[in-house]
Amino acid sequence: MEQKRKYLKSVYQLRGKRIILASGSPRRIEILRSIGLQFESYPAEVEESFSNNDDVLVSVRQIAHSKAAWVWKRTKADLVVAADTVVIQGKQIFLKPKDENDAYQILKSLSGKSHQVLTGFCMMTQQHKIEEFESTTVHFYSLSDDEINAYIQSGEPLDKAGAYGIQGLAALFVKRIEGCYFNVTGFPLGKFFECLNRIIY
């Protein structure tokens, strides 16, 4: 209850401020709206590229920072929030699938195994720049080819990092998770609250 009151106080102090989410992601927009935050969506035009030789943690934080900086320069908002999410398994980096075949290959790799969802996170104001990250481990059940193909035909995996959305049909594939659920959807809500308090207090 105390944590909830503190959050409500933080959100109240943002009333009247211009807040921008540097993303057009429906998932991120939905999550922020669900907690009562008033904000604008302004997708950043920043290249999101990785190679398997990259330090993924450094890369996602850099991309999140680039998104926030790109929007900040063009809007001078009171607060800009940006995030970048990838799925990793060993040294493999899975972004949004290029096509249905790519989605199949990704889901086949994730089937019956665990993987990490890593989100780089940046909040920018006139006085502050905070960069953070969140990592969640997701364990998948073993999936048959029929299950993978049926999921691909739903169209759901084609715009999502790792070719699945835990908030949708792919919830049936998840055996368990370790860490923040919201991070798997693309926006680490707990990390947002933590960083928001650092800015306000």
Rosetta constraint file for C-alpha pairs under 8 A:
AtomPair CA 1 CA 5 HARMONIC 6.26 0.50
AtomPair CA 2 CA 6 HARMONIC 6.20 0.50
AtomPair CA 3 CA 7 HARMONIC 6.22 0.50
AtomPair CA 4 CA 8 HARMONIC 6.21 0.50
AtomPair CA 5 CA 9 HARMONIC 6.13 0.50
AtomPair CA 6 CA 10 HARMONIC 6.23 0.50
AtomPair CA 7 CA 11 HARMONIC 6.25 0.50
AtomPair CA 7 CA 193 HARMONIC 7.04 0.50
AtomPair CA 8 CA 12 HARMONIC 6.05 0.50
AtomPair CA 9 CA 13 HARMONIC 6.32 0.50
AtomPair CA 10 CA 14 HARMONIC 6.74 0.50
AtomPair CA 10 CA 196 HARMONIC 7.33 0.50
AtomPair CA 10 CA 197 HARMONIC 6.85 0.50
AtomPair CA 10 CA 200 HARMONIC 7.05 0.50
AtomPair CA 11 CA 15 HARMONIC 6.90 0.50
AtomPair CA 11 CA 36 HARMONIC 7.97 0.50
AtomPair CA 11 CA 37 HARMONIC 6.71 0.50
AtomPair CA 13 CA 200 HARMONIC 7.99 0.50
AtomPair CA 15 CA 38 HARMONIC 7.72 0.50
AtomPair CA 17 CA 78 HARMONIC 5.87 0.50
AtomPair CA 17 CA 79 HARMONIC 7.67 0.50
AtomPair CA 18 CA 39 HARMONIC 6.83 0.50
AtomPair CA 18 CA 40 HARMONIC 7.88 0.50
AtomPair CA 18 CA 77 HARMONIC 5.36 0.50
AtomPair CA 18 CA 78 HARMONIC 5.13 0.50
AtomPair CA 18 CA 79 HARMONIC 6.54 0.50
AtomPair CA 19 CA 38 HARMONIC 7.17 0.50
AtomPair CA 19 CA 39 HARMONIC 4.80 0.50
AtomPair CA 19 CA 40 HARMONIC 6.30 0.50
AtomPair CA 19 CA 77 HARMONIC 6.16 0.50
AtomPair CA 19 CA 78 HARMONIC 5.94 0.50
AtomPair CA 19 CA 79 HARMONIC 4.79 0.50
AtomPair CA 19 CA 80 HARMONIC 5.91 0.50
AtomPair CA 19 CA 81 HARMONIC 7.77 0.50
AtomPair CA 20 CA 39 HARMONIC 5.43 0.50
AtomPair CA 20 CA 40 HARMONIC 4.74 0.50
AtomPair CA 20 CA 41 HARMONIC 5.77 0.50
AtomPair CA 20 CA 42 HARMONIC 6.49 0.50
AtomPair CA 20 CA 77 HARMONIC 6.78 0.50
AtomPair CA 20 CA 79 HARMONIC 6.31 0.50
AtomPair CA 20 CA 80 HARMONIC 4.85 0.50
AtomPair CA 20 CA 81 HARMONIC 6.26 0.50
AtomPair CA 21 CA 29 HARMONIC 7.81 0.50
AtomPair CA 21 CA 39 HARMONIC 6.86 0.50
AtomPair CA 21 CA 40 HARMONIC 6.10 0.50
AtomPair CA 21 CA 41 HARMONIC 4.94 0.50
AtomPair CA 21 CA 42 HARMONIC 6.09 0.50
AtomPair CA 21 CA 43 HARMONIC 7.51 0.50
AtomPair CA 21 CA 80 HARMONIC 5.94 0.50
AtomPair CA 21 CA 81 HARMONIC 4.92 0.50
AtomPair CA 21 CA 82 HARMONIC 6.08 0.50
AtomPair CA 22 CA 41 HARMONIC 6.24 0.50
AtomPair CA 22 CA 42 HARMONIC 5.03 0.50
AtomPair CA 22 CA 43 HARMONIC 4.86 0.50
AtomPair CA 22 CA 44 HARMONIC 5.44 0.50
AtomPair CA 22 CA 67 HARMONIC 6.20 0.50
AtomPair CA 22 CA 68 HARMONIC 6.10 0.50
AtomPair CA 22 CA 71 HARMONIC 6.34 0.50
AtomPair CA 22 CA 80 HARMONIC 6.72 0.50
AtomPair CA 22 CA 81 HARMONIC 5.96 0.50
AtomPair CA 22 CA 82 HARMONIC 5.02 0.50
AtomPair CA 22 CA 83 HARMONIC 7.76 0.50
AtomPair CA 23 CA 28 HARMONIC 7.60 0.50
AtomPair CA 23 CA 41 HARMONIC 6.02 0.50
AtomPair CA 23 CA 42 HARMONIC 5.77 0.50
AtomPair CA 23 CA 43 HARMONIC 4.01 0.50
AtomPair CA 23 CA 44 HARMONIC 6.22 0.50
AtomPair CA 23 CA 82 HARMONIC 6.83 0.50
AtomPair CA 23 CA 83 HARMONIC 7.85 0.50
AtomPair CA 24 CA 28 HARMONIC 7.80 0.50
AtomPair CA 24 CA 29 HARMONIC 7.25 0.50
AtomPair CA 24 CA 41 HARMONIC 5.99 0.50
AtomPair CA 24 CA 42 HARMONIC 6.57 0.50
AtomPair CA 24 CA 43 HARMONIC 5.00 0.50
AtomPair CA 25 CA 29 HARMONIC 6.20 0.50
AtomPair CA 26 CA 30 HARMONIC 5.99 0.50
AtomPair CA 27 CA 31 HARMONIC 6.20 0.50
AtomPair CA 27 CA 185 HARMONIC 6.56 0.50
AtomPair CA 27 CA 186 HARMONIC 6.85 0.50
AtomPair CA 27 CA 187 HARMONIC 7.80 0.50
AtomPair CA 28 CA 32 HARMONIC 6.30 0.50
AtomPair CA 28 CA 185 HARMONIC 7.72 0.50
AtomPair CA 28 CA 186 HARMONIC 6.38 0.50
AtomPair CA 28 CA 187 HARMONIC 5.69 0.50
AtomPair CA 29 CA 33 HARMONIC 6.14 0.50
AtomPair CA 29 CA 41 HARMONIC 7.43 0.50
AtomPair CA 30 CA 34 HARMONIC 6.05 0.50
AtomPair CA 31 CA 35 HARMONIC 6.91 0.50
AtomPair CA 31 CA 187 HARMONIC 7.42 0.50
AtomPair CA 31 CA 189 HARMONIC 7.83 0.50
AtomPair CA 32 CA 36 HARMONIC 6.91 0.50
AtomPair CA 32 CA 37 HARMONIC 5.90 0.50
AtomPair CA 33 CA 37 HARMONIC 5.61 0.50
AtomPair CA 33 CA 38 HARMONIC 7.17 0.50
AtomPair CA 42 CA 71 HARMONIC 7.14 0.50
AtomPair CA 43 CA 71 HARMONIC 7.85 0.50
AtomPair CA 44 CA 67 HARMONIC 5.25 0.50
AtomPair CA 44 CA 68 HARMONIC 7.55 0.50
AtomPair CA 44 CA 70 HARMONIC 6.23 0.50
AtomPair CA 44 CA 71 HARMONIC 5.99 0.50
AtomPair CA 45 CA 67 HARMONIC 7.33 0.50
AtomPair CA 45 CA 70 HARMONIC 7.49 0.50
AtomPair CA 46 CA 63 HARMONIC 7.64 0.50
AtomPair CA 46 CA 66 HARMONIC 6.90 0.50
AtomPair CA 46 CA 67 HARMONIC 6.10 0.50
AtomPair CA 46 CA 70 HARMONIC 7.62 0.50
AtomPair CA 48 CA 63 HARMONIC 6.69 0.50
AtomPair CA 50 CA 54 HARMONIC 6.44 0.50
AtomPair CA 50 CA 56 HARMONIC 7.73 0.50
AtomPair CA 50 CA 59 HARMONIC 7.43 0.50
AtomPair CA 50 CA 93 HARMONIC 7.61 0.50
AtomPair CA 51 CA 93 HARMONIC 7.46 0.50
AtomPair CA 52 CA 91 HARMONIC 6.05 0.50
AtomPair CA 52 CA 92 HARMONIC 6.03 0.50
AtomPair CA 52 CA 93 HARMONIC 6.21 0.50
AtomPair CA 53 CA 91 HARMONIC 7.94 0.50
AtomPair CA 54 CA 59 HARMONIC 7.02 0.50
AtomPair CA 55 CA 59 HARMONIC 6.16 0.50
AtomPair CA 56 CA 60 HARMONIC 6.12 0.50
AtomPair CA 57 CA 61 HARMONIC 6.40 0.50
AtomPair CA 57 CA 118 HARMONIC 7.46 0.50
AtomPair CA 57 CA 120 HARMONIC 7.20 0.50
AtomPair CA 57 CA 133 HARMONIC 7.61 0.50
AtomPair CA 58 CA 62 HARMONIC 6.13 0.50
AtomPair CA 59 CA 63 HARMONIC 6.10 0.50
AtomPair CA 60 CA 64 HARMONIC 6.10 0.50
AtomPair CA 60 CA 83 HARMONIC 8.00 0.50
AtomPair CA 60 CA 84 HARMONIC 5.67 0.50
AtomPair CA 60 CA 85 HARMONIC 6.88 0.50
AtomPair CA 60 CA 86 HARMONIC 7.66 0.50
AtomPair CA 60 CA 118 HARMONIC 7.76 0.50
AtomPair CA 60 CA 119 HARMONIC 6.43 0.50
AtomPair CA 60 CA 120 HARMONIC 4.55 0.50
AtomPair CA 60 CA 121 HARMONIC 7.80 0.50
AtomPair CA 61 CA 65 HARMONIC 6.10 0.50
AtomPair CA 61 CA 84 HARMONIC 7.45 0.50
AtomPair CA 61 CA 119 HARMONIC 7.73 0.50
AtomPair CA 61 CA 120 HARMONIC 4.24 0.50
AtomPair CA 61 CA 121 HARMONIC 6.09 0.50
AtomPair CA 61 CA 122 HARMONIC 7.25 0.50
AtomPair CA 61 CA 131 HARMONIC 6.54 0.50
AtomPair CA 61 CA 132 HARMONIC 6.89 0.50
AtomPair CA 61 CA 133 HARMONIC 6.86 0.50
AtomPair CA 62 CA 66 HARMONIC 6.07 0.50
AtomPair CA 62 CA 120 HARMONIC 7.65 0.50
AtomPair CA 63 CA 67 HARMONIC 6.16 0.50
AtomPair CA 63 CA 83 HARMONIC 7.87 0.50
AtomPair CA 63 CA 84 HARMONIC 6.52 0.50
AtomPair CA 63 CA 120 HARMONIC 7.51 0.50
AtomPair CA 64 CA 68 HARMONIC 6.28 0.50
AtomPair CA 64 CA 82 HARMONIC 5.32 0.50
AtomPair CA 64 CA 83 HARMONIC 4.81 0.50
AtomPair CA 64 CA 84 HARMONIC 5.36 0.50
AtomPair CA 64 CA 120 HARMONIC 5.72 0.50
AtomPair CA 64 CA 121 HARMONIC 5.53 0.50
AtomPair CA 64 CA 122 HARMONIC 5.59 0.50
AtomPair CA 65 CA 69 HARMONIC 6.03 0.50
AtomPair CA 65 CA 82 HARMONIC 7.08 0.50
AtomPair CA 65 CA 121 HARMONIC 7.42 0.50
AtomPair CA 65 CA 122 HARMONIC 5.47 0.50
AtomPair CA 65 CA 131 HARMONIC 7.11 0.50
AtomPair CA 66 CA 70 HARMONIC 5.95 0.50
AtomPair CA 67 CA 71 HARMONIC 6.38 0.50
AtomPair CA 67 CA 82 HARMONIC 6.05 0.50
AtomPair CA 67 CA 83 HARMONIC 7.79 0.50
AtomPair CA 68 CA 72 HARMONIC 5.95 0.50
AtomPair CA 68 CA 80 HARMONIC 5.90 0.50
AtomPair CA 68 CA 81 HARMONIC 6.21 0.50
AtomPair CA 68 CA 82 HARMONIC 5.27 0.50
AtomPair CA 68 CA 122 HARMONIC 6.59 0.50
AtomPair CA 68 CA 123 HARMONIC 7.05 0.50
AtomPair CA 68 CA 124 HARMONIC 6.64 0.50
AtomPair CA 69 CA 73 HARMONIC 6.11 0.50
AtomPair CA 69 CA 124 HARMONIC 7.69 0.50
AtomPair CA 70 CA 74 HARMONIC 6.76 0.50
AtomPair CA 71 CA 75 HARMONIC 6.09 0.50
AtomPair CA 71 CA 76 HARMONIC 7.87 0.50
AtomPair CA 71 CA 80 HARMONIC 7.28 0.50
AtomPair CA 72 CA 76 HARMONIC 5.04 0.50
AtomPair CA 72 CA 77 HARMONIC 6.37 0.50
AtomPair CA 72 CA 80 HARMONIC 6.49 0.50
AtomPair CA 72 CA 124 HARMONIC 7.60 0.50
AtomPair CA 77 CA 125 HARMONIC 7.49 0.50
AtomPair CA 78 CA 125 HARMONIC 5.68 0.50
AtomPair CA 78 CA 126 HARMONIC 6.96 0.50
AtomPair CA 79 CA 123 HARMONIC 6.94 0.50
AtomPair CA 79 CA 124 HARMONIC 5.69 0.50
AtomPair CA 79 CA 125 HARMONIC 4.86 0.50
AtomPair CA 79 CA 126 HARMONIC 7.95 0.50
AtomPair CA 80 CA 123 HARMONIC 5.67 0.50
AtomPair CA 80 CA 124 HARMONIC 5.13 0.50
AtomPair CA 80 CA 125 HARMONIC 6.63 0.50
AtomPair CA 81 CA 121 HARMONIC 7.70 0.50
AtomPair CA 81 CA 122 HARMONIC 5.90 0.50
AtomPair CA 81 CA 123 HARMONIC 4.63 0.50
AtomPair CA 81 CA 124 HARMONIC 6.59 0.50
AtomPair CA 82 CA 121 HARMONIC 5.87 0.50
AtomPair CA 82 CA 122 HARMONIC 5.21 0.50
AtomPair CA 82 CA 123 HARMONIC 6.48 0.50
AtomPair CA 83 CA 119 HARMONIC 6.48 0.50
AtomPair CA 83 CA 120 HARMONIC 5.48 0.50
AtomPair CA 83 CA 121 HARMONIC 4.45 0.50
AtomPair CA 83 CA 122 HARMONIC 6.31 0.50
AtomPair CA 83 CA 186 HARMONIC 7.70 0.50
AtomPair CA 83 CA 187 HARMONIC 6.90 0.50
AtomPair CA 84 CA 119 HARMONIC 5.36 0.50
AtomPair CA 84 CA 120 HARMONIC 5.18 0.50
AtomPair CA 84 CA 121 HARMONIC 6.68 0.50
AtomPair CA 84 CA 186 HARMONIC 7.50 0.50
AtomPair CA 85 CA 117 HARMONIC 6.99 0.50
AtomPair CA 85 CA 118 HARMONIC 5.63 0.50
AtomPair CA 85 CA 119 HARMONIC 4.22 0.50
AtomPair CA 85 CA 120 HARMONIC 6.47 0.50
AtomPair CA 85 CA 161 HARMONIC 6.87 0.50
AtomPair CA 85 CA 186 HARMONIC 5.87 0.50
AtomPair CA 86 CA 93 HARMONIC 6.95 0.50
AtomPair CA 86 CA 94 HARMONIC 6.22 0.50
AtomPair CA 86 CA 95 HARMONIC 5.63 0.50
AtomPair CA 86 CA 117 HARMONIC 5.90 0.50
AtomPair CA 86 CA 118 HARMONIC 5.45 0.50
AtomPair CA 86 CA 119 HARMONIC 6.49 0.50
AtomPair CA 86 CA 161 HARMONIC 5.70 0.50
AtomPair CA 86 CA 162 HARMONIC 7.02 0.50
AtomPair CA 87 CA 93 HARMONIC 5.98 0.50
AtomPair CA 87 CA 94 HARMONIC 5.02 0.50
AtomPair CA 87 CA 95 HARMONIC 6.56 0.50
AtomPair CA 87 CA 115 HARMONIC 6.98 0.50
AtomPair CA 87 CA 116 HARMONIC 5.73 0.50
AtomPair CA 87 CA 117 HARMONIC 4.57 0.50
AtomPair CA 87 CA 118 HARMONIC 6.24 0.50
AtomPair CA 87 CA 161 HARMONIC 6.26 0.50
AtomPair CA 87 CA 162 HARMONIC 5.29 0.50
AtomPair CA 88 CA 92 HARMONIC 5.57 0.50
AtomPair CA 88 CA 93 HARMONIC 4.61 0.50
AtomPair CA 88 CA 94 HARMONIC 5.93 0.50
AtomPair CA 88 CA 115 HARMONIC 5.89 0.50
AtomPair CA 88 CA 116 HARMONIC 5.26 0.50
AtomPair CA 88 CA 117 HARMONIC 6.43 0.50
AtomPair CA 88 CA 118 HARMONIC 7.48 0.50
AtomPair CA 89 CA 93 HARMONIC 6.68 0.50
AtomPair CA 89 CA 110 HARMONIC 7.84 0.50
AtomPair CA 89 CA 114 HARMONIC 7.37 0.50
AtomPair CA 89 CA 115 HARMONIC 4.82 0.50
AtomPair CA 89 CA 116 HARMONIC 6.37 0.50
AtomPair CA 90 CA 115 HARMONIC 7.77 0.50
AtomPair CA 94 CA 106 HARMONIC 7.04 0.50
AtomPair CA 94 CA 161 HARMONIC 6.37 0.50
AtomPair CA 94 CA 162 HARMONIC 5.08 0.50
AtomPair CA 95 CA 160 HARMONIC 7.44 0.50
AtomPair CA 95 CA 161 HARMONIC 4.42 0.50
AtomPair CA 95 CA 162 HARMONIC 5.60 0.50
AtomPair CA 95 CA 163 HARMONIC 7.68 0.50
AtomPair CA 96 CA 158 HARMONIC 6.59 0.50
AtomPair CA 96 CA 159 HARMONIC 5.72 0.50
AtomPair CA 96 CA 160 HARMONIC 4.99 0.50
AtomPair CA 96 CA 161 HARMONIC 4.18 0.50
AtomPair CA 96 CA 162 HARMONIC 6.05 0.50
AtomPair CA 96 CA 163 HARMONIC 6.03 0.50
AtomPair CA 97 CA 102 HARMONIC 5.31 0.50
AtomPair CA 97 CA 103 HARMONIC 5.08 0.50
AtomPair CA 97 CA 106 HARMONIC 7.72 0.50
AtomPair CA 97 CA 157 HARMONIC 7.71 0.50
AtomPair CA 97 CA 158 HARMONIC 5.80 0.50
AtomPair CA 97 CA 159 HARMONIC 7.13 0.50
AtomPair CA 97 CA 160 HARMONIC 7.37 0.50
AtomPair CA 97 CA 161 HARMONIC 7.21 0.50
AtomPair CA 97 CA 162 HARMONIC 7.26 0.50
AtomPair CA 97 CA 163 HARMONIC 5.96 0.50
AtomPair CA 98 CA 102 HARMONIC 5.84 0.50
AtomPair CA 98 CA 103 HARMONIC 7.37 0.50
AtomPair CA 98 CA 158 HARMONIC 7.58 0.50
AtomPair CA 99 CA 103 HARMONIC 6.28 0.50
AtomPair CA 99 CA 158 HARMONIC 6.86 0.50
AtomPair CA 100 CA 104 HARMONIC 6.20 0.50
AtomPair CA 100 CA 152 HARMONIC 6.60 0.50
AtomPair CA 100 CA 158 HARMONIC 7.14 0.50
AtomPair CA 101 CA 105 HARMONIC 6.34 0.50
AtomPair CA 102 CA 106 HARMONIC 6.22 0.50
AtomPair CA 103 CA 107 HARMONIC 6.17 0.50
AtomPair CA 103 CA 152 HARMONIC 7.14 0.50
AtomPair CA 103 CA 157 HARMONIC 6.88 0.50
AtomPair CA 103 CA 158 HARMONIC 6.85 0.50
AtomPair CA 103 CA 162 HARMONIC 7.92 0.50
AtomPair CA 103 CA 163 HARMONIC 5.45 0.50
AtomPair CA 104 CA 108 HARMONIC 6.00 0.50
AtomPair CA 104 CA 148 HARMONIC 6.62 0.50
AtomPair CA 104 CA 149 HARMONIC 7.12 0.50
AtomPair CA 104 CA 152 HARMONIC 7.30 0.50
AtomPair CA 105 CA 109 HARMONIC 6.25 0.50
AtomPair CA 106 CA 110 HARMONIC 6.37 0.50
AtomPair CA 106 CA 162 HARMONIC 6.58 0.50
AtomPair CA 106 CA 163 HARMONIC 6.63 0.50
AtomPair CA 107 CA 111 HARMONIC 6.01 0.50
AtomPair CA 107 CA 148 HARMONIC 6.85 0.50
AtomPair CA 107 CA 162 HARMONIC 7.53 0.50
AtomPair CA 107 CA 163 HARMONIC 6.68 0.50
AtomPair CA 107 CA 164 HARMONIC 7.88 0.50
AtomPair CA 108 CA 143 HARMONIC 7.53 0.50
AtomPair CA 108 CA 148 HARMONIC 7.61 0.50
AtomPair CA 109 CA 113 HARMONIC 7.85 0.50
AtomPair CA 110 CA 114 HARMONIC 6.85 0.50
AtomPair CA 110 CA 115 HARMONIC 6.99 0.50
AtomPair CA 110 CA 140 HARMONIC 6.68 0.50
AtomPair CA 111 CA 140 HARMONIC 5.76 0.50
AtomPair CA 111 CA 141 HARMONIC 6.15 0.50
AtomPair CA 111 CA 142 HARMONIC 4.76 0.50
AtomPair CA 111 CA 143 HARMONIC 5.40 0.50
AtomPair CA 112 CA 139 HARMONIC 7.37 0.50
AtomPair CA 112 CA 140 HARMONIC 5.13 0.50
AtomPair CA 112 CA 141 HARMONIC 4.66 0.50
AtomPair CA 112 CA 142 HARMONIC 3.83 0.50
AtomPair CA 112 CA 143 HARMONIC 6.87 0.50
AtomPair CA 113 CA 139 HARMONIC 5.89 0.50
AtomPair CA 113 CA 140 HARMONIC 5.57 0.50
AtomPair CA 113 CA 141 HARMONIC 7.24 0.50
AtomPair CA 113 CA 142 HARMONIC 7.55 0.50
AtomPair CA 114 CA 137 HARMONIC 6.73 0.50
AtomPair CA 114 CA 138 HARMONIC 5.47 0.50
AtomPair CA 114 CA 139 HARMONIC 4.19 0.50
AtomPair CA 114 CA 140 HARMONIC 6.09 0.50
AtomPair CA 115 CA 137 HARMONIC 5.69 0.50
AtomPair CA 115 CA 138 HARMONIC 5.43 0.50
AtomPair CA 115 CA 139 HARMONIC 6.59 0.50
AtomPair CA 116 CA 135 HARMONIC 6.52 0.50
AtomPair CA 116 CA 136 HARMONIC 5.54 0.50
AtomPair CA 116 CA 137 HARMONIC 4.47 0.50
AtomPair CA 116 CA 138 HARMONIC 6.10 0.50
AtomPair CA 117 CA 135 HARMONIC 5.64 0.50
AtomPair CA 117 CA 136 HARMONIC 5.20 0.50
AtomPair CA 117 CA 137 HARMONIC 6.36 0.50
AtomPair CA 117 CA 138 HARMONIC 7.37 0.50
AtomPair CA 117 CA 183 HARMONIC 7.20 0.50
AtomPair CA 117 CA 184 HARMONIC 5.94 0.50
AtomPair CA 118 CA 133 HARMONIC 7.11 0.50
AtomPair CA 118 CA 134 HARMONIC 5.83 0.50
AtomPair CA 118 CA 135 HARMONIC 4.58 0.50
AtomPair CA 118 CA 136 HARMONIC 6.66 0.50
AtomPair CA 118 CA 183 HARMONIC 7.62 0.50
AtomPair CA 119 CA 133 HARMONIC 5.44 0.50
AtomPair CA 119 CA 134 HARMONIC 5.31 0.50
AtomPair CA 119 CA 135 HARMONIC 6.55 0.50
AtomPair CA 119 CA 183 HARMONIC 6.79 0.50
AtomPair CA 119 CA 186 HARMONIC 7.02 0.50
AtomPair CA 119 CA 187 HARMONIC 7.45 0.50
AtomPair CA 119 CA 188 HARMONIC 7.41 0.50
AtomPair CA 120 CA 131 HARMONIC 7.47 0.50
AtomPair CA 120 CA 132 HARMONIC 6.08 0.50
AtomPair CA 120 CA 133 HARMONIC 4.43 0.50
AtomPair CA 120 CA 134 HARMONIC 6.77 0.50
AtomPair CA 121 CA 131 HARMONIC 5.67 0.50
AtomPair CA 121 CA 132 HARMONIC 5.07 0.50
AtomPair CA 121 CA 133 HARMONIC 5.45 0.50
AtomPair CA 121 CA 134 HARMONIC 7.88 0.50
AtomPair CA 122 CA 129 HARMONIC 7.18 0.50
AtomPair CA 122 CA 130 HARMONIC 5.54 0.50
AtomPair CA 122 CA 131 HARMONIC 4.51 0.50
AtomPair CA 122 CA 132 HARMONIC 6.37 0.50
AtomPair CA 123 CA 128 HARMONIC 7.75 0.50
AtomPair CA 123 CA 129 HARMONIC 5.83 0.50
AtomPair CA 123 CA 130 HARMONIC 5.23 0.50
AtomPair CA 123 CA 131 HARMONIC 6.72 0.50
AtomPair CA 123 CA 195 HARMONIC 7.54 0.50
AtomPair CA 124 CA 128 HARMONIC 5.74 0.50
AtomPair CA 124 CA 129 HARMONIC 4.55 0.50
AtomPair CA 124 CA 130 HARMONIC 6.50 0.50
AtomPair CA 125 CA 129 HARMONIC 6.41 0.50
AtomPair CA 128 CA 199 HARMONIC 6.86 0.50
AtomPair CA 130 CA 195 HARMONIC 7.13 0.50
AtomPair CA 132 CA 191 HARMONIC 7.78 0.50
AtomPair CA 133 CA 191 HARMONIC 7.80 0.50
AtomPair CA 134 CA 180 HARMONIC 7.84 0.50
AtomPair CA 134 CA 183 HARMONIC 6.80 0.50
AtomPair CA 134 CA 188 HARMONIC 6.61 0.50
AtomPair CA 134 CA 191 HARMONIC 7.15 0.50
AtomPair CA 135 CA 179 HARMONIC 7.05 0.50
AtomPair CA 135 CA 180 HARMONIC 7.61 0.50
AtomPair CA 135 CA 183 HARMONIC 7.31 0.50
AtomPair CA 136 CA 177 HARMONIC 7.01 0.50
AtomPair CA 136 CA 178 HARMONIC 5.73 0.50
AtomPair CA 136 CA 179 HARMONIC 4.69 0.50
AtomPair CA 136 CA 180 HARMONIC 5.90 0.50
AtomPair CA 136 CA 181 HARMONIC 7.55 0.50
AtomPair CA 136 CA 183 HARMONIC 6.80 0.50
AtomPair CA 136 CA 184 HARMONIC 6.86 0.50
AtomPair CA 137 CA 177 HARMONIC 5.60 0.50
AtomPair CA 137 CA 178 HARMONIC 5.02 0.50
AtomPair CA 137 CA 179 HARMONIC 6.55 0.50
AtomPair CA 138 CA 174 HARMONIC 7.03 0.50
AtomPair CA 138 CA 175 HARMONIC 7.78 0.50
AtomPair CA 138 CA 176 HARMONIC 6.23 0.50
AtomPair CA 138 CA 177 HARMONIC 4.47 0.50
AtomPair CA 138 CA 178 HARMONIC 6.49 0.50
AtomPair CA 139 CA 174 HARMONIC 5.97 0.50
AtomPair CA 139 CA 175 HARMONIC 5.40 0.50
AtomPair CA 139 CA 176 HARMONIC 5.39 0.50
AtomPair CA 139 CA 177 HARMONIC 6.05 0.50
AtomPair CA 140 CA 173 HARMONIC 5.59 0.50
AtomPair CA 140 CA 174 HARMONIC 4.66 0.50
AtomPair CA 140 CA 175 HARMONIC 5.23 0.50
AtomPair CA 140 CA 176 HARMONIC 7.35 0.50
AtomPair CA 141 CA 173 HARMONIC 5.55 0.50
AtomPair CA 141 CA 174 HARMONIC 6.12 0.50
AtomPair CA 141 CA 175 HARMONIC 5.57 0.50
AtomPair CA 142 CA 173 HARMONIC 7.89 0.50
AtomPair CA 143 CA 147 HARMONIC 6.11 0.50
AtomPair CA 143 CA 148 HARMONIC 6.54 0.50
AtomPair CA 143 CA 173 HARMONIC 7.42 0.50
AtomPair CA 144 CA 148 HARMONIC 6.34 0.50
AtomPair CA 145 CA 149 HARMONIC 6.02 0.50
AtomPair CA 146 CA 150 HARMONIC 5.98 0.50
AtomPair CA 147 CA 151 HARMONIC 6.17 0.50
AtomPair CA 148 CA 152 HARMONIC 6.24 0.50
AtomPair CA 149 CA 153 HARMONIC 6.18 0.50
AtomPair CA 150 CA 154 HARMONIC 6.54 0.50
AtomPair CA 151 CA 155 HARMONIC 7.22 0.50
AtomPair CA 151 CA 156 HARMONIC 7.11 0.50
AtomPair CA 151 CA 157 HARMONIC 7.47 0.50
AtomPair CA 151 CA 169 HARMONIC 7.51 0.50
AtomPair CA 151 CA 170 HARMONIC 7.71 0.50
AtomPair CA 152 CA 156 HARMONIC 6.69 0.50
AtomPair CA 152 CA 157 HARMONIC 6.21 0.50
AtomPair CA 152 CA 158 HARMONIC 7.62 0.50
AtomPair CA 156 CA 160 HARMONIC 7.83 0.50
AtomPair CA 156 CA 164 HARMONIC 6.95 0.50
AtomPair CA 156 CA 165 HARMONIC 7.16 0.50
AtomPair CA 156 CA 168 HARMONIC 7.82 0.50
AtomPair CA 156 CA 169 HARMONIC 7.86 0.50
AtomPair CA 157 CA 162 HARMONIC 7.90 0.50
AtomPair CA 157 CA 163 HARMONIC 4.29 0.50
AtomPair CA 157 CA 164 HARMONIC 4.58 0.50
AtomPair CA 157 CA 165 HARMONIC 6.59 0.50
AtomPair CA 158 CA 163 HARMONIC 6.00 0.50
AtomPair CA 158 CA 164 HARMONIC 7.86 0.50
AtomPair CA 159 CA 163 HARMONIC 7.18 0.50
AtomPair CA 160 CA 164 HARMONIC 5.86 0.50
AtomPair CA 160 CA 165 HARMONIC 6.56 0.50
AtomPair CA 164 CA 170 HARMONIC 5.96 0.50
AtomPair CA 165 CA 169 HARMONIC 7.17 0.50
AtomPair CA 165 CA 170 HARMONIC 5.66 0.50
AtomPair CA 165 CA 171 HARMONIC 7.29 0.50
AtomPair CA 165 CA 184 HARMONIC 7.95 0.50
AtomPair CA 165 CA 185 HARMONIC 6.61 0.50
AtomPair CA 166 CA 170 HARMONIC 5.20 0.50
AtomPair CA 166 CA 171 HARMONIC 4.63 0.50
AtomPair CA 166 CA 174 HARMONIC 7.55 0.50
AtomPair CA 166 CA 184 HARMONIC 6.83 0.50
AtomPair CA 166 CA 185 HARMONIC 6.42 0.50
AtomPair CA 167 CA 171 HARMONIC 6.09 0.50
AtomPair CA 167 CA 185 HARMONIC 6.72 0.50
AtomPair CA 170 CA 174 HARMONIC 7.01 0.50
AtomPair CA 177 CA 181 HARMONIC 7.41 0.50
AtomPair CA 180 CA 184 HARMONIC 7.11 0.50
AtomPair CA 180 CA 188 HARMONIC 6.75 0.50
AtomPair CA 180 CA 190 HARMONIC 7.56 0.50
AtomPair CA 181 CA 185 HARMONIC 7.00 0.50
AtomPair CA 181 CA 188 HARMONIC 7.82 0.50
AtomPair CA 182 CA 186 HARMONIC 6.58 0.50
AtomPair CA 182 CA 187 HARMONIC 5.66 0.50
AtomPair CA 182 CA 188 HARMONIC 5.14 0.50
AtomPair CA 182 CA 189 HARMONIC 6.01 0.50
AtomPair CA 183 CA 187 HARMONIC 4.90 0.50
AtomPair CA 183 CA 188 HARMONIC 4.06 0.50
AtomPair CA 183 CA 189 HARMONIC 7.09 0.50
AtomPair CA 184 CA 188 HARMONIC 7.77 0.50
AtomPair CA 188 CA 192 HARMONIC 6.30 0.50
AtomPair CA 189 CA 193 HARMONIC 6.33 0.50
AtomPair CA 190 CA 194 HARMONIC 6.25 0.50
AtomPair CA 191 CA 195 HARMONIC 6.14 0.50
AtomPair CA 192 CA 196 HARMONIC 5.95 0.50
AtomPair CA 193 CA 197 HARMONIC 6.26 0.50
AtomPair CA 194 CA 198 HARMONIC 6.56 0.50
AtomPair CA 195 CA 199 HARMONIC 6.40 0.50
AtomPair CA 196 CA 200 HARMONIC 6.21 0.50
AtomPair CA 197 CA 201 HARMONIC 5.57 0.50
